[in-house]
Amino acid sequence: TYLQQAIKRSSERTLDWSNIAGYYELLGESLKITGQFEAARQAYDNSLAQIPAEHVLRRAEIQHKLAGTFASQHQVELAEAAFETALLLLGSEPEDQHSDWQRTWLDVQLDRLRLFYFQARLDQMDELIREIKPTLDEIGTPQQRVDYDHQRVALSFMQTRYVVSLETVKIAEARVNAAQEAGDKDELVYAHFLLGFCLLWSGDPQSAAGALSEGLNLAEEIGLARTQCLCLTYLTIVHRLQGGTEHTRMYARHSLEIAQQIGISTYIAAAYSNRAWLDWKDQQFAQAERQAEKALSVWGDYQYPFKWLAHLVLLAIKLDHGKLDQAVESAGALLDPKQQRLPEDVTAALESGIQSWQTQDVEKTRQYLDQSVNLARKRGYL
């Protein structure tokens, strides 16, 4: 590429460190966009190696971008440590370079909000949103204000357990319109994804499919790999909720391919769980069980809010196999307050099943959990 050639030429002649560091930084950004996160990290490390220790603000800027590569892959512990390093480099606010320091500090804190969202740390997210607001109001850039508003929407997702209001849908629509008016293609891609996500969980999967497809087409056009993965994952869920096995199968295959390519385990697991549902629909119950358990294993302790994608399949299978204790485990996982709240009738049946189990009423437990499965099937979740 042009950047790699520029870096090679720079090694053959004496250039200022800032030029070489800048080349590596641009290389890292281009690699990150295309989902080559490991290579991007190497580029950012090379950029840091060029920057003298006394230039702490510049080092903090690059360290923040390096941390973002971990966050993009949902590697939360590594991302958290890398963001902490960026804050340590920044230190306390200096008397000179005041606004530059504040903007870099804001960038780091906005990305930490994203990390808190991935970790379902609602209280910490709410606290940090309040903490950074005065600085944002004082010197925030237009992009930082957009990012801040997005994190407020993300907080509302957790507060409502991913039952999205029409008001939130309107906020997402306004973001699409603003991106179109500004002619910002990168922002427009993500705005279409966000609108599709909001429409899906507001109960309008048909409109969600249109917004997500628009986002996918734009992401493919300009090479935004991570947003392609997001759009494909939720398009799969749209078609699953509508009962369309053919489209679900196609999107599950594509979403798995790109999730594996760019190394985002969250969406690899989502693809496995959607394949489990397809196997369950095909009455391939042993394969469905393996796929669903594989998805849960990949997610591990990661707080992905849509684990019902796997747990509902397992609940149905465990009940059919007479493994009531294991079915109760899946039911309990579905009621976790950090998970998306399922439709009220499904939730009520699950809660009654758990209560019956706690009072050792086996027959009522089975009846209520069977009811929850039937209602989930009726609602399109199974």
C-alpha positions in Angstrom: 0.0 0.0 0.0 1.0 3.7 -0.3 1.4 3.9 3.5 3.7 0.8 3.7 5.8 2.2 0.8 6.0 5.6 2.6 7.2 3.8 5.8 9.8 1.8 3.8 11.1 5.0 2.1 11.2 6.8 5.5 13.6 4.1 6.8 15.9 4.9 3.9 16.3 8.6 4.7 16.2 10.7 7.8 12.7 11.9 8.7 11.3 13.6 11.8 9.9 11.1 14.3 6.5 12.8 13.9 6.3 11.9 10.2 7.1 8.2 10.8 4.8 8.0 13.8 2.1 9.6 11.7 2.5 7.0 8.8 2.2 4.1 11.3 -0.8 5.7 12.9 -2.6 6.1 9.5 -1.6 2.5 8.7 -3.1 1.3 12.0 -6.4 3.2 11.2 -6.7 1.7 7.7 -6.0 -1.8 9.1 -8.6 -1.3 11.9 -11.3 -0.3 9.4 -10.8 -3.5 7.4 -10.9 -5.6 10.5 -7.2 -6.5 10.7 -7.0 -5.7 14.4 -3.8 -7.6 15.2 -1.9 -5.9 12.4 -3.4 -2.5 13.4 -2.1 -3.1 16.9 1.4 -3.7 15.5 1.2 -0.5 13.5 0.2 1.5 16.6 3.0 -0.1 18.6 5.4 0.9 15.9 4.0 4.5 16.0 4.5 4.6 19.8 8.1 3.4 19.4 8.8 6.5 17.3 7.4 9.1 19.8 9.8 10.4 22.4 8.8 9.7 26.0 8.4 13.4 26.8 5.6 13.8 24.2 3.0 12.3 26.5 -0.1 13.8 24.9 0.9 12.3 21.5 1.7 9.0 23.1 -1.7 9.0 24.9 -3.5 9.6 21.6 -1.9 6.6 19.9 -2.3 4.4 23.1 -6.0 5.3 23.0 -6.3 4.1 19.4 -4.4 0.9 20.2 -6.8 0.3 23.1 -9.7 0.7 20.7 -8.6 -2.3 18.6 -9.1 -4.5 21.7 -12.5 -2.9 22.4 -13.6 -3.5 18.8 -13.0 -7.2 19.3 -14.7 -7.1 22.7 -11.5 -8.1 24.4 -12.6 -6.2 27.4 -9.9 -6.9 29.9 -7.1 -6.1 27.5 -9.0 -3.0 26.4 -9.6 -1.8 29.9 -5.8 -2.1 30.7 -4.9 -0.3 27.5 -7.3 2.6 28.2 -5.9 2.8 31.8 -2.4 3.2 30.3 -3.7 6.0 28.1 -5.1 7.8 31.1 -1.8 7.3 33.0 0.1 8.8 30.1 -2.3 11.8 30.1 -1.8 12.4 33.8 -3.4 15.5 35.4 -4.6 18.3 33.2 -1.7 20.6 32.3 -1.8 24.4 32.3 -0.7 24.6 28.6 -2.2 22.6 25.7 -5.4 22.7 27.8 -8.0 22.0 25.1 -5.9 19.4 23.3 -5.5 17.5 26.6 -9.2 17.8 27.3 -10.2 16.4 23.8 -7.8 13.5 24.1 -9.2 12.8 27.6 -12.7 12.9 26.2 -11.8 10.5 23.5 -10.5 8.0 26.0 -13.5 8.4 28.3 -16.0 8.0 25.5 -14.4 4.7 24.5 -14.4 3.6 28.2 -18.2 4.2 28.1 -18.3 1.7 25.2 -16.4 -0.7 27.3 -18.7 -0.3 30.2 -21.6 -1.0 27.8 -19.9 -4.3 26.7 -19.5 -5.2 30.4 -23.1 -4.3 31.3 -21.8 -1.9 34.0 -24.8 0.3 34.0 -24.0 2.3 37.2 -20.4 3.0 36.1 -21.6 4.0 32.7 -24.2 6.4 34.1 -21.6 7.9 36.5 -19.1 8.5 33.7 -21.7 10.0 31.4 -22.4 12.6 34.1 -18.7 13.2 34.8 -17.7 14.0 31.2 -20.7 16.2 30.4 -19.2 19.5 31.6 -16.0 19.0 29.6 -18.0 17.9 26.5 -20.2 21.0 26.7 -17.0 23.2 27.0 -14.8 21.9 24.2 -16.3 18.8 22.7 -16.0 18.3 18.9 -19.1 17.6 16.8 -18.0 13.9 16.5 -17.5 13.7 20.3 -21.0 15.0 20.8 -22.4 12.4 18.4 -20.4 9.7 20.3 -21.7 10.9 23.6 -25.3 10.9 22.4 -24.8 7.4 21.2 -23.5 6.2 24.6 -26.6 7.8 26.2 -28.8 5.7 23.9 -26.7 2.6 24.7 -27.3 3.3 28.4 -31.0 3.5 27.7 -30.8 0.1 26.1 -29.5 -1.4 29.3 -32.0 0.6 31.5 -35.0 -0.7 29.5 -33.4 -4.2 29.0 -33.4 -3.8 25.2 -37.1 -3.1 24.9 -36.6 0.0 22.7 -39.1 2.9 22.8 -40.4 4.9 19.8 -38.6 7.9 21.2 -35.3 6.1 20.9 -36.1 5.1 17.4 -36.7 8.8 16.5 -33.3 9.7 18.0 -31.7 7.0 15.7 -33.7 8.4 12.7 -32.4 11.9 13.4 -28.8 10.5 13.5 -29.3 9.0 10.0 -30.7 12.3 8.7 -27.8 14.3 10.3 -25.2 12.0 8.7 -26.9 12.3 5.3 -26.9 16.1 5.5 -23.2 16.1 6.6 -22.2 13.8 3.8 -20.3 11.6 6.3 -20.4 8.1 4.9 -18.6 6.4 7.8 -21.1 8.0 10.2 -24.0 7.1 7.9 -23.1 3.4 7.9 -23.2 3.2 11.7 -26.3 5.3 11.9 -28.2 2.9 9.6 -27.0 0.0 11.8 -28.2 1.8 14.9 -31.6 2.6 13.4 -32.0 -1.0 12.3 -31.0 -2.2 15.8 -33.5 0.1 17.4 -36.3 -0.8 15.0 -35.7 -4.5 15.6 -36.0 -4.2 19.4 -39.0 -1.8 19.2 -40.9 -4.6 17.5 -40.6 -3.6 13.8 -38.4 -6.3 12.2 -39.5 -5.5 8.7 -38.3 -1.9 8.9 -35.2 -3.1 10.7 -34.3 -5.3 7.8 -34.4 -2.3 5.5 -32.2 -0.1 7.7 -29.7 -3.0 8.4 -29.5 -3.9 4.7 -28.8 -0.2 3.8 -26.1 -0.2 6.5 -24.6 -3.5 5.2 -24.5 -2.2 1.6 -22.7 1.0 2.6 -20.3 -0.9 4.9 -19.4 -3.3 2.1 -18.9 -0.3 -0.3 -16.4 1.5 1.9 -14.9 -1.6 3.6 -16.0 -1.2 7.2 -15.6 -4.8 8.3 -16.9 -4.5 11.8 -20.1 -2.8 10.8 -20.6 -5.4 8.1 -20.4 -8.0 10.9 -22.9 -6.1 13.1 -25.4 -5.7 10.3 -25.2 -9.3 9.2 -25.6 -10.6 12.8 -28.8 -8.6 13.4 -30.2 -9.3 9.9 -29.9 -13.0 10.8 -31.9 -12.3 14.0 -34.5 -10.3 12.0 -35.1 -13.3 9.7 -35.0 -15.7 12.6 -37.8 -13.8 14.4 -39.8 -13.8 11.3 -39.4 -17.6 10.9 -37.5 -17.4 7.6 -35.2 -20.3 7.7 -33.7 -19.8 4.2 -32.6 -16.2 4.9 -31.6 -17.0 8.4 -29.3 -19.7 7.1 -27.8 -17.4 4.5 -27.1 -14.5 6.9 -25.9 -16.9 9.7 -23.3 -18.3 7.2 -22.1 -14.8 6.1 -22.1 -13.4 9.7 -20.0 -16.3 10.9 -17.5 -15.9 8.1 -16.9 -12.3 8.7 -16.9 -12.6 12.5 -14.3 -15.3 12.3 -12.3 -13.3 9.8 -12.1 -10.2 12.0 -12.0 -12.2 15.3 -15.0 -11.0 17.2 -16.1 -13.9 19.4 -19.3 -12.3 20.5 -20.7 -12.5 17.0 -19.2 -15.9 16.3 -21.2 -17.2 19.2 -24.3 -15.4 17.9 -23.9 -17.2 14.6 -23.5 -20.5 16.4 -26.8 -19.9 18.3 -28.7 -19.0 15.1 -27.4 -22.2 13.5 -28.6 -24.1 16.6 -32.1 -22.6 16.0 -31.9 -23.8 12.4 -30.9 -27.3 13.5 -33.7 -27.3 16.0 -36.2 -26.3 13.3 -34.9 -29.2 11.2 -35.3 -31.5 14.2 -31.6 -32.2 14.3 -31.8 -31.9 18.1 -28.3 -33.3 19.0 -26.6 -30.9 16.6 -28.8 -28.0 17.8 -27.8 -28.7 21.4 -24.1 -28.9 20.5 -24.3 -25.6 18.6 -26.2 -23.8 21.4 -23.8 -25.0 24.1 -20.8 -24.0 21.8 -22.3 -20.5 21.6 -22.6 -20.2 25.4 -19.1 -21.5 25.8 -17.7 -18.9 23.4 -19.6 -16.1 25.2 -18.5 -17.3 28.6 -18.9 -14.6 31.2 -19.2 -11.9 28.5 -22.4 -10.0 29.1 -24.0 -10.3 25.6 -27.6 -9.3 26.2 -29.2 -11.7 23.7 -28.1 -15.1 25.0 -31.7 -16.1 24.6 -30.6 -16.9 21.1 -29.0 -20.1 22.6 -30.8 -20.5 25.9 -34.3 -20.9 24.4 -33.2 -23.6 22.1 -31.6 -25.4 25.0 -34.7 -24.9 27.1 -36.9 -26.6 24.5 -34.4 -29.5 24.0 -33.9 -30.1 27.7 -37.6 -30.2 28.3 -38.2 -32.7 25.5 -35.4 -34.9 26.9 -36.9 -34.8 30.4 -33.8 -33.0 31.8 -35.9 -30.6 34.0 -33.0 -29.5 36.2 -31.0 -28.3 33.2 -34.1 -26.7 31.7 -34.5 -24.7 34.9 -30.9 -23.5 34.6 -31.7 -22.2 31.1 -34.9 -20.6 32.4 -32.9 -18.8 35.2 -30.3 -17.6 32.7 -33.1 -16.1 30.5 -34.4 -14.1 33.5 -31.0 -12.6 34.3 -31.6 -8.8 34.7 -28.6 -8.1 32.4 -30.3 -10.0 29.6 -32.9 -8.6 27.2 -36.4 -8.8 28.7 -38.4 -11.3 26.7 -42.1 -10.7 26.0 -44.2 -10.3 29.1 -46.1 -13.6 28.8 -42.9 -15.6 28.1 -41.3 -13.9 31.1 -44.2 -14.6 33.4 -44.3 -18.3 32.5 -40.5 -18.5 33.1 -40.8 -16.8 36.5 -43.7 -19.1 37.5 -41.6 -22.1 36.4 -38.7 -21.0 38.6 -41.0 -20.3 41.6 -42.5 -23.8 41.2 -39.1 -25.4 41.1 -38.1 -23.5 44.3 -41.2 -25.0 46.0 -40.3 -28.4 44.7 -43.5 -28.7 42.6 -42.0 -30.6 39.7 -45.2 -31.0 37.6 -46.0 -27.3 37.7 -42.4 -26.4 36.9 -42.7 -28.6 33.8 -46.1 -27.1 32.8 -44.9 -23.5 33.1 -41.6 -24.1 31.3 -43.5 -25.9 28.5 -45.8 -22.9 28.4 -42.8 -20.5 28.1 -41.5 -22.6 25.1 -44.9 -22.6 23.4 -45.3 -18.8 23.9 -41.7 -18.2 22.7 -42.5 -20.2 19.5 -45.7 -18.2 19.0 -43.8 -14.9 19.4 -41.2 -16.0 16.9 -38.3 -16.4 19.4 -38.3 -20.2 18.7 
